[in-house]
Amino acid sequence: MKLSLLIPVLNWEETLPETISGIRSLPGGVAHEIVIVFDITAPERRAEIERLRAELTDTYGVHSVVRTSERGFGSALRAGADAATGDVVLPVMADLSDDLAVIPAMLQKIEEGADIVVGARYIRGGAIIGNTAKQRLSRLYSKVISALTEIGCGDISNSFKMYRRDVWQAVSPRSNSFDLSAELVVKGAALGYRVNQVPATWVNRQVGRSNFRLYRELVSYGRWFALSVLAMPRHWLMIAGLGLPYVARQITRRRLLGGARPPRALGIERREQTR
């Protein structure tokens, strides 16, 4: 099983070499590749970034994609996934916020049969260092979805999630921004893929400035909240809603599947055939 780590970068991150070094320092035995997607916002910066990119390739053997006319966190991850060759994909932030030490535990969950594994900050054993209003709202978002739905994910918004390629292809995410991670786990769970999680510690960035803008993301995250409640309402919610949530669930799932067999069943068949 080969793991592809996707790192989106807007122009350049000072901590990118340290992030790559941290990945390369993980325990051996895991076949992996690193795919970096550089979004260059100004033509005059391209020569500098191309030089830095070449240094990373020579030093660490990473693969990279350079874009000059497209932007967006989700868009960059989709480009990275298209370029990746692994059986499993994992987005990683370049700012040292993600808990790289739990990657082996996440991969173990995949090997045990999970389709999506969440590096979760808001479950027992997880933590945040540098808690802000954004993180508090993120926690509330995940807690409400957990209370109302059967998704079984304690951290919906965190991008640090591991996916089988079957999941990525079945969901075929379209989000261009940070909400891509919510789209993947909500749609994936609704399609029948198994979600598991491991506790992880998230560290607020110490260098540079985040490109996340809360006011721009509210609508995007709101649509995945609505889809999660429509597609996977808890049993008590269906009873309280006099059966209407059940009808909404059936309609929503049919629309997601488009009349096809559940993608998870097809993925399991393919994996069984390769054993």
C-alpha positions in Angstrom: 0.0 0.0 0.0 1.4 3.3 -1.1 0.6 6.6 0.7 0.6 9.9 -1.1 1.0 13.0 1.0 -0.5 16.2 -0.6 0.9 19.5 0.5 -0.7 22.7 -0.9 1.4 25.8 -0.9 0.5 29.4 -1.8 3.7 30.8 -3.2 6.1 29.6 -0.5 6.0 28.5 3.2 9.1 29.0 5.3 8.3 25.8 7.2 7.9 23.6 4.1 11.4 22.0 4.2 10.8 21.2 7.9 7.4 19.7 7.1 9.0 17.5 4.5 11.8 16.5 6.8 9.3 15.5 9.4 7.5 13.3 6.9 10.8 11.7 5.8 11.7 11.0 9.5 8.6 8.8 10.1 9.3 5.2 10.9 10.4 3.2 7.9 8.4 0.5 6.1 5.7 2.8 4.7 5.9 3.3 0.9 5.1 6.9 0.3 5.4 9.9 -2.0 5.2 13.6 -1.4 3.3 15.8 -3.9 3.5 19.6 -3.4 1.2 21.9 -5.3 2.6 25.4 -5.6 0.0 28.2 -6.5 2.0 31.2 -7.7 0.2 34.4 -7.4 2.7 36.8 -9.1 4.7 36.0 -12.3 7.7 37.8 -10.9 7.9 35.2 -8.1 8.0 32.2 -10.4 11.8 32.1 -10.9 12.4 32.2 -7.2 9.9 29.5 -6.4 11.1 27.3 -9.3 14.6 27.5 -7.7 13.3 26.5 -4.3 11.2 23.7 -5.8 14.3 22.3 -7.6 16.2 22.3 -4.3 13.4 20.4 -2.6 13.4 17.8 -5.4 17.1 17.4 -5.2 17.2 17.1 -1.4 14.0 15.1 -0.7 12.9 13.6 -4.0 9.5 15.2 -3.8 7.1 15.6 -6.8 5.4 18.9 -7.4 2.8 20.7 -9.5 3.1 24.4 -10.3 0.0 26.5 -11.1 -0.2 30.1 -12.0 -3.8 30.6 -13.1 -5.7 28.7 -10.4 -6.0 29.2 -6.6 -7.7 27.6 -3.7 -6.9 25.1 -1.0 -9.4 22.5 -2.2 -8.5 23.1 -5.8 -4.8 22.6 -5.0 -5.6 19.3 -3.2 -7.6 18.1 -6.2 -4.7 18.8 -8.5 -2.3 17.0 -6.1 -4.6 14.0 -6.0 -4.7 13.9 -9.8 -0.9 13.8 -9.9 -0.5 11.3 -7.0 0.0 7.6 -7.6 -0.7 6.2 -4.1 -3.5 3.9 -3.0 -4.2 6.2 0.0 -4.0 10.0 0.1 -3.4 12.4 3.0 -3.5 16.2 2.8 -0.8 17.8 5.0 -0.4 21.5 5.8 3.0 23.0 5.2 2.9 25.2 8.3 3.7 22.4 10.8 0.2 22.4 12.3 -0.6 18.8 11.6 0.5 15.9 13.9 2.8 13.9 11.6 3.6 11.5 14.4 0.1 9.9 14.2 0.4 9.0 10.5 1.4 5.4 11.2 -1.6 5.0 13.5 -3.9 6.4 10.8 -2.4 4.0 8.2 -2.9 1.1 10.6 -6.6 2.0 10.7 -6.7 1.9 6.9 -5.1 -1.5 6.9 -7.7 -2.7 9.4 -10.5 -1.8 7.0 -11.3 1.9 7.5 -11.9 3.9 4.3 -11.4 7.4 5.9 -9.3 8.0 9.0 -9.5 11.4 10.7 -6.7 13.0 12.7 -9.2 14.3 15.2 -8.5 17.2 17.6 -11.8 17.1 19.4 -11.8 13.5 20.7 -10.3 12.1 23.9 -6.5 12.3 23.5 -6.6 15.1 20.9 -5.7 18.7 21.5 -5.2 22.2 20.1 -2.2 24.3 20.9 -3.0 28.0 20.2 -6.8 27.9 20.5 -8.5 30.8 18.7 -12.1 31.8 17.9 -11.8 29.9 14.6 -10.9 26.7 16.4 -13.7 27.1 18.9 -16.2 27.5 16.1 -14.7 24.5 14.4 -15.1 22.5 17.5 -18.8 23.6 17.8 -19.4 22.7 14.1 -18.0 19.2 14.7 -19.9 18.7 18.0 -23.3 19.7 16.4 -22.8 17.4 13.4 -21.8 14.5 15.7 -24.9 15.1 17.8 -27.3 15.2 14.9 -25.8 12.6 12.5 -24.4 9.1 12.2 -21.2 10.2 10.5 -19.0 9.2 13.4 -16.4 11.9 12.9 -15.3 14.0 15.8 -13.5 16.6 13.7 -15.3 17.4 10.5 -13.4 20.5 9.4 -9.8 19.3 9.9 -8.0 18.7 6.6 -5.8 16.1 8.2 -7.7 13.0 7.0 -6.5 9.9 5.3 -8.6 8.5 2.4 -8.5 5.4 0.3 -8.3 6.4 -3.4 -11.7 4.6 -3.9 -13.2 7.2 -1.6 -11.7 10.2 -3.3 -12.8 8.9 -6.8 -16.3 8.1 -5.6 -16.9 11.4 -3.9 -15.2 13.3 -6.8 -14.9 16.5 -4.6 -15.6 19.8 -6.3 -14.9 22.3 -3.4 -12.2 24.8 -4.2 -11.6 26.1 -0.7 -10.9 24.7 2.8 -14.3 23.0 3.0 -13.1 20.2 0.7 -12.3 18.2 3.8 -15.8 18.5 5.1 -17.2 17.5 1.6 -15.1 14.4 1.5 -16.0 13.0 4.9 -19.7 13.9 4.7 -20.2 12.5 1.2 -18.0 9.6 1.9 -19.9 8.6 5.0 -23.2 9.1 3.2 -22.0 6.7 0.4 -21.3 4.0 2.9 -17.6 4.3 3.4 -16.3 3.5 6.9 -15.0 6.4 9.0 -12.5 5.9 11.8 -10.3 8.3 13.8 -7.2 8.7 15.9 -6.5 11.5 18.4 -4.2 14.2 17.0 -2.7 17.4 18.3 -3.0 20.5 16.1 -0.6 23.4 16.5 -1.7 26.9 15.4 0.8 28.3 12.9 3.8 30.0 14.3 5.2 31.5 11.1 3.4 33.4 8.3 -0.3 34.1 7.9 -3.2 31.8 7.3 -5.3 32.3 4.2 -8.4 31.0 5.9 -11.1 33.7 6.0 -14.0 32.8 8.3 -16.6 35.0 6.7 -15.9 33.5 3.3 -16.1 29.9 4.5 -19.4 30.0 6.5 -21.6 29.4 3.5 -19.4 26.6 2.1 -19.2 24.8 5.4 -23.0 25.4 5.9 -23.9 23.3 2.9 -22.0 20.3 4.2 -23.7 20.7 7.5 -27.0 20.6 5.7 -26.0 17.6 3.7 -24.8 15.7 6.7 -28.1 16.1 8.5 -30.1 15.3 5.4 -28.1 12.2 4.4 -27.2 10.7 7.8 -29.7 11.9 10.5 -29.6 10.1 13.9 -32.4 7.7 14.7 -33.8 10.0 17.3 -33.9 12.9 14.8 -36.0 10.8 12.4 -38.4 9.9 15.1 -38.7 13.5 16.4 -39.2 14.7 12.8 -42.2 12.3 12.3 -40.4 10.4 9.6 -39.7 13.4 7.4 -35.9 13.2 8.0 -36.1 9.6 6.9 -37.7 10.6 3.6 -35.1 13.4 3.2 -32.3 10.8 3.8 -33.5 8.4 1.2 -33.9 11.2 -1.4 -30.5 12.6 -0.6 -28.7 9.3 -0.8 -30.4 8.4 -4.1 -29.2 11.7 -5.5 -25.6 11.0 -4.3 -25.6 7.6 -5.8 -27.4 8.5 -9.0 -29.0 5.0 -9.2 -25.6 3.3 -9.0 -24.5 0.6 -6.6 -22.9 2.0 -3.4 -19.3 2.9 -4.3 -18.0 1.3 -1.1 -19.3 -2.1 -2.2 -17.6 -1.7 -5.6 -14.3 -0.7 -3.9 -14.4 -3.7 -1.6 -14.9 -6.0 -4.6 -11.9 -4.5 -6.4 -9.7 -4.9 -3.3 -10.8 -8.5 -2.8 -9.9 -9.3 -6.5 -6.4 -8.0 -6.0 -5.6 -10.2 -3.0 
